[in-house]
Amino acid sequence: MTEKKSFVYSSGKPEIDKKIEELLQAAGVIENRREYFEMIATVLRFSFQNTPYADVRLVNQSLKEIRYAESIFQPYRSFKKVTIFGSARIKPQTPEWLSAKDFSKIMVESGFMVITGGGEGIMEAAQFGAGKDKSFGLNIRLPFEQKPNEVIDGDPKLISFRYFFNRKLHFVKESHAIALFPGGFGTMDECFETLTLLQTGKAPLVPFVFIDVPGGTYWKNFVEFLSNNLLKRGLISAEDFNLFLVTEDLHEAKKEILSFYHNFHSYRFVGDNLVLRIFRIPPTEALESIQKDFSDIILKPNAFSLSSALPQESNEPEIAHLPRIVFPFDKRSYGRLRLLINRLNLF
C-alpha cells in the first residue's frame, strides 16, 4: 500500500501508536497532544525506512537545536524583538557601525529587544546599542570570521547554531521587525530569503527596513537593481516594493516599525479566510472604503466582515478579546496586504 503524501496521525503501526499514547499520558502531555504524537511517530518512521546515518544525525541535531533555542526565547515571549542584519566586517566607529548602534539603542528605548547574528561588525554595534540584557545572539559555528562579540559572549541568550537553516528560522520566527544594514553575501542571503518568505506568505508580514548612512548608496543601488533587472523583466511585481522601506533616517525606521503595530496585532488563516486581529475597529465608512479599495485581493465580493474570535482560534486565549476582520484572501498579494494593514493602522 502506498503511503499517503501527507502527514498522518500515526506511526503506521497500531501497536506502536498505543505505546506513544501511553508515553504521552505518562509524561502528562495535554496541550498540543496531537502534534507531539506526530513528532514521535515521524521519528519512528525514519527508523522504519532505514534512513542513512548521516540523515538521522542531521534530523537529530536539528531537532535538538530547535528545542534548545525555544527554551532560550521562551521567557521573553512578551517582548517584541527586532532582528538586525549586517556585515561582520564593518569596523568599529565607522558611520555604519555607529548607525547600527544608535538604531538599536532607540529600538530598545521603544520597548524592543534586539536579535543579531552575535558576531562582530554591525552585529556587535547593534548589541552595544541594545546592551547585554536586551540582546540575543544567534551565532553560527564557522572555522573563520564568525565569533561571539564581547557584548553577548558568555550570555545565556547567546545560541551557537551548527546549521544555518535553524539559525535563519529563528531570525525570522522570533522577530517582529527586521532591519538591514550594508553587508556581504551573508547579509544578501538573509535579505533575499526573508523577502521571499514575506512575498510568498511563508512568514508573517513584519516591518522590513533597509537602513543606510546619510548620503549612502548601498541600498539605493540595491533597489535600482531590483527595479531595472527584476521588475522590468516581470520577475517581481510592483506591489513587492510595498514589503520594505529604504531610509537614511533612524527615526523614520523606528516610526515604520512602531506604526505597524499601532492598530494591527497579528493575523492567521482559518480555512480559506484570513483573520486580521486589530485593537480598534475603524468607522463603518472607513471599512466600506477599505473593502472597495482592496477588492482585488478578496476572492468573493463583499466578503469583508467583522468578527469576534473564531472557534478555531481557541488555542490563543490571550488575544480572544481583540476584534477581527475576516475575508477570503487570495494568498498571493502580500504587498497589497501590507498596504491594507497600513490603512488599518491609521485608526
C-alpha positions in Angstrom: 0.0 0.0 0.0 1.4 3.4 -1.0 1.9 5.8 1.9 -0.2 9.0 1.6 1.8 12.1 0.7 0.6 14.0 3.7 1.3 14.0 7.4 -0.6 11.2 9.2 -1.6 10.9 12.8 0.1 7.5 13.1 3.4 5.7 13.1 1.9 3.2 10.7 1.8 0.5 13.3 -1.2 0.3 15.7 0.7 -1.4 18.5 3.3 1.4 18.5 0.6 4.1 18.3 -0.7 2.7 21.5 2.7 2.9 23.1 3.1 6.5 22.0 -0.3 7.4 23.6 0.8 5.7 26.8 4.1 7.6 26.8 2.3 11.0 26.3 -0.1 10.0 29.1 2.8 9.2 31.5 4.6 12.5 30.6 1.4 14.4 31.4 1.2 16.0 27.9 -2.2 17.6 27.4 -1.8 20.7 25.2 -0.8 20.1 21.6 -1.0 16.4 22.2 -1.7 15.6 18.5 1.4 17.4 17.4 3.7 15.7 20.0 2.2 12.4 18.9 3.0 13.1 15.3 6.6 14.2 16.1 7.3 10.9 17.9 5.6 9.0 15.1 7.7 10.8 12.5 10.9 9.9 14.3 9.9 6.3 14.3 9.0 6.3 10.7 12.6 7.4 10.0 13.8 4.2 11.6 11.2 2.1 9.7 12.5 3.3 6.3 16.2 2.6 7.1 17.2 6.2 6.9 21.0 6.6 6.4 23.0 7.5 9.5 24.0 10.9 8.2 20.4 11.9 7.7 19.4 10.6 11.1 22.2 12.6 12.7 21.1 15.8 10.8 17.5 15.4 11.9 18.5 14.6 15.5 20.9 17.6 15.7 18.4 19.9 14.1 15.6 19.0 16.5 17.9 19.4 19.5 19.0 22.8 18.3 15.4 24.0 17.7 14.4 22.7 21.2 17.3 24.4 22.9 16.6 27.7 21.0 13.0 27.6 22.0 14.0 27.2 25.7 16.1 30.4 25.4 13.4 32.5 23.8 10.5 31.2 25.9 11.0 33.6 28.9 11.0 36.6 26.6 7.8 35.9 24.6 6.1 39.1 25.9 8.8 41.3 24.3 8.7 42.4 20.7 12.1 41.9 19.0 13.9 43.4 16.0 16.4 41.4 14.0 19.3 43.4 12.8 21.4 42.1 9.8 24.7 43.5 8.5 28.3 42.7 7.8 30.7 41.3 10.4 33.5 43.2 8.5 32.3 46.7 9.3 34.9 48.4 11.5 34.0 49.9 14.9 33.3 53.6 15.0 32.7 53.8 11.2 29.4 55.6 10.2 27.6 52.3 9.5 28.7 50.9 12.8 27.6 53.9 14.8 24.3 54.0 12.9 23.6 50.4 13.9 24.5 51.1 17.5 22.2 54.2 17.6 19.3 52.4 15.9 19.5 49.5 18.3 19.5 51.9 21.2 16.4 53.8 20.1 14.5 50.5 19.5 15.3 49.3 23.0 14.1 52.6 24.3 10.9 51.9 22.4 10.4 48.6 24.2 12.0 46.2 21.8 14.7 43.6 22.3 17.4 43.1 19.7 18.4 39.9 17.8 21.7 39.7 15.8 24.0 37.1 14.5 26.1 37.5 17.6 29.3 38.3 15.7 31.4 41.4 15.1 30.8 44.5 12.9 27.2 45.6 12.6 26.1 42.8 14.9 28.5 44.0 17.7 27.4 47.6 17.1 23.7 46.7 17.5 24.4 44.8 20.7 26.5 47.7 22.1 23.4 49.9 21.5 21.0 47.4 23.0 23.1 46.3 25.9 23.5 42.7 27.0 20.2 42.4 28.9 18.2 43.3 25.8 20.2 41.3 23.3 20.1 37.8 21.7 23.0 36.5 19.7 22.3 33.7 17.2 25.9 32.7 16.3 26.9 30.2 13.7 29.8 27.9 14.2 32.4 28.7 11.4 36.1 27.9 11.2 36.8 31.6 10.4 35.4 35.1 10.8 32.4 34.4 13.0 33.0 34.6 16.7 30.8 36.0 19.5 31.2 39.7 20.1 32.2 41.0 23.5 28.7 42.2 24.4 27.0 38.8 24.1 29.9 36.4 24.7 29.1 34.3 27.7 25.5 35.5 28.0 22.8 32.8 28.3 21.0 34.4 25.4 23.8 33.5 23.0 22.9 30.5 20.9 25.6 28.8 18.8 24.0 27.0 15.9 25.5 24.2 13.9 23.1 24.7 11.0 22.4 27.9 9.0 18.8 26.8 8.4 18.0 26.6 12.1 19.7 29.9 12.7 17.7 31.6 9.8 14.5 30.0 11.1 14.9 31.8 14.5 16.0 35.1 13.0 12.6 35.3 11.3 10.3 33.3 13.6 11.2 35.2 16.7 11.2 38.7 15.1 8.5 41.4 15.0 10.6 43.6 12.7 13.8 43.3 10.5 16.4 45.9 9.8 19.2 45.5 7.4 22.5 47.5 7.3 25.1 47.1 4.5 26.7 43.7 4.3 28.2 41.0 2.1 27.0 37.6 0.8 25.6 36.6 4.2 23.5 39.8 4.5 22.3 39.5 1.0 21.3 35.8 1.7 19.3 36.9 4.7 17.8 39.8 2.8 16.6 37.7 -0.2 15.5 34.8 1.9 13.4 36.9 4.2 11.9 38.9 1.3 10.9 35.6 -0.4 9.3 34.4 2.8 7.3 37.7 3.1 6.4 37.8 -0.6 5.1 34.2 -0.6 3.4 34.3 2.8 5.6 31.7 4.3 6.4 34.1 7.1 4.0 36.7 8.6 4.4 40.2 7.4 6.6 42.4 9.6 8.2 45.8 9.1 11.3 45.3 6.9 13.7 48.3 6.8 16.9 48.9 4.8 19.0 51.4 6.7 21.9 53.4 5.1 24.0 56.2 6.4 23.2 59.8 5.2 24.3 60.1 1.6 24.9 56.3 1.4 24.2 54.5 -1.9 24.3 50.8 -0.8 20.5 50.3 -0.6 19.8 52.9 -3.2 21.8 50.8 -5.7 20.2 47.6 -4.5 16.7 49.0 -5.1 17.8 50.2 -8.6 19.0 46.7 -9.3 15.6 45.3 -8.3 13.8 47.9 -10.5 16.0 47.7 -13.5 16.6 43.9 -13.6 13.8 42.2 -11.8 10.7 44.4 -12.1 11.3 45.4 -15.7 11.6 41.8 -16.7 8.4 40.9 -14.9 10.3 38.7 -12.4 8.8 40.5 -9.4 5.7 42.7 -9.1 5.4 46.4 -8.4 3.5 45.6 -5.2 6.5 43.7 -3.8 8.1 47.1 -3.2 5.5 47.7 -0.5 7.2 45.0 1.6 10.1 47.2 2.6 11.3 50.7 3.3 14.6 52.3 2.4 15.8 55.1 4.7 18.8 57.0 6.0 16.8 58.3 8.9 16.9 56.2 12.1 13.8 57.8 13.5 11.9 57.1 10.2 13.0 53.5 10.5 11.7 53.4 14.1 8.4 55.0 13.1 8.0 52.4 10.3 8.3 49.6 12.9 6.2 51.1 15.7 3.4 52.3 13.4 2.9 48.8 12.0 1.6 47.8 15.5 -0.4 50.9 16.1 -3.7 49.1 15.4 -2.7 45.9 13.8 -1.9 43.0 16.1 -1.5 39.8 14.0 -3.2 37.5 11.6 -3.7 33.9 10.9 -5.5 31.7 8.3 -8.6 29.8 9.2 -9.5 27.7 6.3 -9.6 30.0 3.2 -10.2 33.0 5.4 -7.6 35.5 6.6 -8.3 36.7 10.1 -6.8 40.1 10.9 -6.7 40.8 14.6 -6.8 44.6 15.5 -7.0 46.7 18.6 -9.7 49.2 17.3 -12.5 48.8 14.7 -12.3 51.6 12.1 -15.5 53.6 11.4 -18.1 52.0 9.2 -17.4 54.3 6.3 -13.7 53.5 6.5 -14.3 49.8 6.5 -16.5 50.2 3.4 -13.8 52.2 1.7 -11.1 49.6 2.6 -13.3 46.8 1.2 -13.8 48.7 -2.0 -10.1 49.7 -2.4 -8.8 46.2 -1.7 -11.5 44.2 -3.6 -8.7 42.9 -5.9 -7.3 40.7 -3.1 -10.6 39.4 -1.8 -11.8 36.2 -3.5 -15.5 36.9 -3.0 -17.3 40.2 -3.5 -18.5 41.9 -0.2 -16.9 39.1 1.9 -15.2 41.5 4.2 -16.7 41.1 7.7 -16.2 42.0 11.3 -16.0 39.1 13.8 -15.1 38.1 17.3 -12.5 35.3 17.9 -13.3 32.3 15.8 -13.7 28.8 17.4 -10.5 27.7 15.6 -8.6 30.4 17.5 -9.3 28.9 20.9 -5.6 28.0 21.3 -4.8 31.7 21.6 -7.0 32.8 24.5 -4.7 35.7 25.4 -6.0 37.6 22.3 -9.6 36.4 22.3 -10.8 39.8 23.2 -9.5 41.5 20.1 -11.9 42.3 17.2 -11.3 40.6 13.9 -11.6 41.5 10.2 -12.2 38.3 8.2 -12.1 37.8 4.4 -11.1 35.2 1.8 -7.6 36.4 0.9 -6.1 35.4 -2.5 -2.9 34.2 -0.7 -0.6 35.9 -3.2 -0.9 39.7 -2.9 1.2 40.2 0.2 2.4 43.6 -0.9 -1.2 44.7 -1.2 -2.0 43.1 2.2 0.8 45.2 3.7 -1.0 48.4 2.3 -4.2 47.2 3.8 -2.5 46.8 7.2 -1.1 50.3 6.8 -4.6 51.6 6.2 -5.9 49.9 9.3 -3.1 51.5 11.3 -4.5 55.0 10.5 -7.2 54.4 13.2 
